[in-house]
Amino acid sequence: MSNTLAIDGGTPVRKRPFPAWPVHDEREVAALREVVETGNWGGFPSPNVQAARFAEAFAEAQTAKYGICTASGTTALEVALKAAGVGPGDEVIMPALTFVATAAAPVYMGAVPVFVDIDPDTWCIDPALAEAAVTDRTRAILPVHLGSRIADMDAIMDVARQKDLRVVEDCSHMHGGAWRDRGVGSIGDLGCFSFQNSKLMTAGEGGIILTSDEELDRRARAYVDCGRLRPADKPAESQGMFGWNYRITEFQAAVLRVQLERLPEQRELREQRKRQLTERLDAMPGVSTLRQDKRVTQPSGYGFYFRYHADECGGVRRDKLVAALWHEGIPCAGAFYEPVYKDSLFVTQDTSVDADYSNVSCPVAERAAYEQSVWLSHELFLGTEADVEDIATAVEKITTAWREGEA
């Protein structure tokens, strides 16, 4: 193999594709066929047959009492915040580094997202900064389990108990993960998962809310189903609630039941491959990996972040590393997420919420997003040891060339 970088005309490390996503076989086809033949396709009555079975199984897998299926991860966050009592003018504290939907959910409630910086070792919310951001308007904390790391839920729950706040976990990256043997999504008051097409489990779209609180379960179910507490109810009748039609279809729920069966084996393979890559990267100058908290008893994760250190690689910018990796045959991203207060989808402020984020600064999140982060998607870790070796070889090839002045 030529030492000349592929971006400079050399031979790439890899020419064959990585494993494709989503993974499916005859089991998904059979599940869909079964739903088609019943003629019972929709989300009403809620929960319908497949949705009820999937919600129970997923909640049990994540050590929660109740699961409420919904149309997406975003609607899950909306419903969870509404059920938790978040309303107009309330503040919801969250990490700056996340997808815009995390912040959009409270905005839909008329609430105000409050962004705090991330822990430099895990890139999840910094609990000390979350505590410092609490005001008399704060109603909830919304930690995000980012990439392949879980937020410090011990510290977050301590803050919430001391300040009388709700905790809504954004678990869109963390299907199957556990903290101190408790499934993520079951630790806070409510937890929300996405089943969008790229996620660790998918039916194209879909989401679920988990809780172990009977009243929060009751409220969330009603908000998902037009305000109904029971299928026979008229919307908003007697209970004084007004909800949305955020129901999941039977097609999606049937596919998700099969996807849940696949998850443990896929998770184990991914984590084995991630450990392999971590060992390789941690031995290289110019890059480093994020800390895995010892309280994480079951690692998981939608993607794998590692840090690039330009100062050790001749000052070459991170974006060139991303481009160079693509040329070497390694799919990746740089600013996979950026601080939400800088995200073009968010800063347009096409909402009724009056909040000025022009002076917000979260330097750790900004440095991660714009200078350091390299993101590898989870399907890259569903292949062989040789696949991971190609990733590591490509990173080493590029950073070595730049350290030796060949940029």
N, C-alpha and C positions, 0 to 999 in steps of 0.2 A: 504493500500500500504506500502510495506517495505521501511524503510529509507535507507537500504543498496543500494548503487548505482548499477545499472544494470551491469556496467563495472566490478564490483567486485562480480557479481553473484546474485544481488538482482533482484526484480521484476521491469520490465521497466514501466515507466509512461504510455506508449502507445504501443499498438500492432496492431492497425488497420491503414491502409494506409491513407495518405492525398489525397486530390483531384488530379486527373491525369491531365496532360497537353500533347498535346493541347486539348482544348474543341471544340467539333464539333457535328453536328447533320445533319438532312436531308437537311438543307439549304446549307451546303457546298457540299453535294452530288448532289443536284439539280443544283447548280451553275456549277459544273464540267460536269454534264450531258449536260447542255445547250451548253457548249463550245465544247464538243465532237461532238454533233449533228450538229453544224455549219460547222465542218471541218476546221475552222479557228483557228488554235491552237498556232501559233508561235508569235514572237514579231514583225515581219515585216508585213505590214508597221508600222513604229514606230511613235507615239504610236498607238497600235492596239485598237480595240473597248473596250475591258474590261480594258486594261491598261489606256486608256484615261479617262474612267469613274472613275476608282479608284483614279487616280492621282488628278483629279479635286476635288473629295470628300475629300480626305485626306488633300490636301492643304487647302481647306476651313476649315476643322476641326481644323487645326493648324494655322489659320489666315494668311496663305501665299497666294500669287497670283498664283504661278506656282508650279506644281509637275512634276517631271521627274522620271518615274519608271526605275529601273535597276536591275541587277542580284543579288546583295547582298549589305549588309551594307558596306563592304570593297570597292566594286567597286563604291558605292555612294561617299565615301570619296575620292577615286582616281579622279573621274570625277569632283567633286566639287573643289578640289585643282587645277586641271588642268584648269578648267574654270576660277578660281580666279587668274590665272596667275603664279602659283607656278611652278618653273622649276629647272633645275640643279643648284646646289650650293646655292639655297635659303634656308633660315632657317624657320622652322615652330615650334612655341612654343606650348607645350602641357603639361598636367599634367603627372607626372611619374606614377601615379597609374591608369592604364587603361588596356584594352586588347591590345595585340600586334598589332592588325590590325590598331589601331589608328596611330601607328608609322610606320607601313609598308606602308601605303598609300603615305606619302611624299617620302619615300625611292623609291617607284616605279616611282616617278617623277624625281628622281635624287636629291631630296632635302634632307636636314639634319634635323632630329627631334632634338629639344632642349627641354630637360626635366627640369621642375621646380617642386618644392614641392607643396603639397596640403594644403588647409586650415584645421587646426586641428579640426575645429568644424563641417565641412561638408564633408571633404575628396574630394572636388572638387578643381580645380586649384586655387591657391592663386594669385589673380590679381596683388598684389604688386610685387611678385616675377616674374610674367610674364612681367611686365613693366621693371623690372631691367634686364631682360634677352634680351631685344631688342637690336639688333646691326644694322649696316648698311646693313646687309645681310638678316634681318628678313623680311619675306613677309606676314606671316599670323599667327594668333593665333587660336588654335584648342581646345576650351574648351570641356570637357566631362561632361555630366550630369550623375553622377555616382550613381548606386543603386537607392535610392529614394530621391536624392537630386539634385537640379539644381544649376549650377555654378552661381556666382554673375555676371549676364549679364550686369548690369548697369556699374560696374567697368570695365569689359572686353571691352565693347563698348567705354567707355571713353578712355581707353588706345589706342584702335585701331584708334579712330578719331584723337587723338593727334599725333600718330606715323604714320598715313597713312598706316594702315595695313588692310588686309582682315580678317574676322572672319568666320570660318567654324565650326558650332556646330556639335558635335558628340552626337546625340540624341538616340542612340541605346537602351538606358534604359528608355526612357521617353515618349513613345507614350501617347498622351493625356494630357501631362503636360503643365502648363502655368505659365508665369512669368509676373506679372503686367497685367494680362488678355491678354497677347500675347502668342500664342502657341510657345513652344520651336521649334526651327528650322526656325522660321520666324523672329528672332531677329537679328542674324548675317546676313552676306551677303548670306550665304547658310547654310542649315541644312541637316543632313544625318541621316536616320533611317535604321535599319535592321529588316528583317522579318524572320530571321533564326528560326529554330524549337523551341527554348526555349524562344523566345521573347514574349512581351505582345500581339502582333499580329503576326500571322505566316502563311506562305504558304509553310513551309519547308525551303525555301530560298527566297531571294528577298530583295530589298531595294528601297529607294526613296530619291530623292534630292528635297529640297524645296528652293525657292527663291522668292523674289518679285521684282527682277531686271530683266528687259526684256532682256538685253544683256547677263547676266549670264544664263538665261533660254535658250536662243538661243544656246549659246556655249555648255551648258551641254547636250542639246538634240542631238546636232551633235556628241559630243564625245561618247555618249551612242550608237549611230547608225552609226558607221563606218565613221563618218565625214559628214554624210548627214544633210543638213538643211531641206530638203524636201524629202519625200519617193522616188520621181522620180529621185533625184540626183544620180549620180555615186559617190562612196566614194571619198572624198577630192576634188570633182570637183568644180571649180570656187571660193570656199570660202577659199581654202588654209588650211584646217583643216584635221587632220588625227586622226581618232578615233578608238574605239574598237567596237566589237559586245558585248555590255553589256545589251542587251535587256531582258526584263522580258517576260515570256510566258503568253498566255491568261488563261491557267489553274491557274497559281499563282495569277494573277490579279483578277480572278473571286472569288477565295477563299478569297482574302484579302478584297474584297468588303463586304463579309459576316462578316469577322472578325472585320471590322471597325464598323459595326452595333452593334456588341457585346461589343465593347470597353467601352462605357460610363458606362454601368451597372456593368461590371467587375471591372472597375477602382474604382467606388464608393464602391463596396464591399471590394476590397483590402484595400482601404484607411481607411475604417471603422475598419477593422480588425487590420491594422497596428497601428492605434491610440489606440486600446485596448491593444495591446502588448506593445506599448511605455509606456503607463501608468503603466503597471505592472512592466516592467523592470526598469523604473526610480525610482521605490520605493524600489529596491533591492540593497544592497551593492554588490560590486564586478563587476557590469556591468553598462553601461550607453549607451544612444542613441545619435545619431548625431542631431545637431541643424537643425530645419526646418526654413528657412528664411521666414519672414513675407511677403516678396514680392512674394512668391510663392502663386498664387491665385488658382491654380488647382494642387494639389499634384498628383503624379503618381509614377511609378517606377518598374523596372524589378526585383529588389530584395531588401531585407531589411538588412542593416548592423547594428550590434550593437557592442559596444566595451566591451572587457573583460579586467579586471584589475587584473593581476596575483598577484600584491603586496597586494591586499586585500583578496586573496584566498590562503594563505599559500605558495605563490610562484609557484603554479602549472602552467605549461605552457599552453598556449592557445590551442596547438594541442591536449592536453589531454582532454580539454573541448569539442572540436569537436568530438573526439572519444567517450567520455562519453555521449554526446547528441545522437549520432547515436545508442548507446546501449539502450538509453531510448526511442528510436523510433522516434527521431526527425532528419530528413535529414537536413544536413547543410554542410558548407564548411568553411575553415579557410582562407588560402591565395588564395581566389577565383581569385583575380588578385594580381600580385606582380609588383614592380617597373619594367617598361619595360626594363630599361638598365641592369637588372639582369635576365630577362626572357631568358631561353635557346633557344627559337625560334628566339630571336632577336640578342643575343650576338654572334651567329655563324657568323653574318655579311656576309652571302652569297650574297653580293650585291656589286655594284661598288661604293657605297658611302663611302668616307674615313672619318670616324668619330671615335674617341676614347672616349668611355664612362667609361673607367676603373677608372677615378677619380671623376665621378659624384656621388654625395651624396645628397639624399633627405630624411632626417631623419624622418620626419613625415610620409611619405609614407612607409618607411621601417618599422617603428614601427607599423603602421596600418596593413601592410601585414603579418608581421612575428610574431607579439606579441599580437595584439588586435582584429583584425577583425573576426567577425562571420557572415556568410552570410546565409540568409534564402531566398529561391527562391519564386517567386511571387505566384505560384500555391498553396502554403501552406496557403495563405490568401483568397482563394476562397471558403473556407468551412464555418464552424460554429464558434460561439463564443467558443464552447467547444474545437475545434481544437487549437485555440489561447491559451486557458487556459492550454492545455497540454504542449505547448511550454514553457510558462511561468513557469509552475510547474516544468518541467524538469530542466530548468536553475536554478531555486531557490533551488531545491533539491541538485543539484551538488555543486553549489557555497556555500550553507550553510554547507554541509559536509566538504568542504575544508577549509572554514573559521573556522570551529570548530575542525580542526586538524585531519580529517579522510581521508586525501589523501592517 
